[in-house]
Amino acid sequence: MDNRQAIGSWISGPRAAAEDMGVEFGYRGQRLGLPEEGPGSLARPGRRFAALFIDWALCMLVAYGLLSDGRANATSNWALAVFAVLSVLTVGTVGFTPGKRLLGLRVVAEDGGRLSLPRVVLRTVALVVIIPAVIWDRDGRGLHDRLARAVQVRI
């Protein structure tokens, strides 16, 4: 093995190295019984980030216009509170936030049903802490979704 191959496997990560050795992981969402493509398939990270950006922008707008009295330093804190309330109310009732709906995503339980209110609250609290949202499993689900036994799927 030359140095370029060793560096390439280090940069690519353990999954790529395992795949080079012949390990078959399947597609993302296969372990959860989800289809590979189309409605009901696992939502891709790009769409999820875009939905989060839309929701955050909406929350910032509400916080700045209605709650922070125009003080920029208080807007982010209020936006986080608005985001938590928005997430619990919308995901808990219809299964998606405004950003997720615009991009064709929905949050469902691992078995395909609706999330219960305690699981929605747990998911939202973990998401607001932020750290669990950037820790992913091999299916691309954040730790906040794993804790709540939830999946973000395409509509």
Number of C-alpha atoms within 10 A of each C-alpha: 5 6 7 9 10 12 10 12 15 12 11 11 10 11 14 15 16 13 11 11 9 9 11 10 13 10 14 21 21 14 11 14 13 20 15 14 13 12 14 20 21 26 26 16 13 9 16 18 13 15 22 17 14 18 21 18 15 18 23 22 14 17 25 20 13 12 16 18 11 12 12 11 10 14 22 17 14 19 23 17 15 19 25 18 15 19 24 22 17 14 25 21 15 14 22 23 24 18 21 26 15 12 16 17 26 20 25 24 19 18 13 15 11 18 24 14 14 12 19 28 20 15 27 22 16 19 20 16 11 13 12 19 17 13 12 14 11 12 18 18 24 23 21 26 26 17 13 20 17 24 28 25 23 20 16
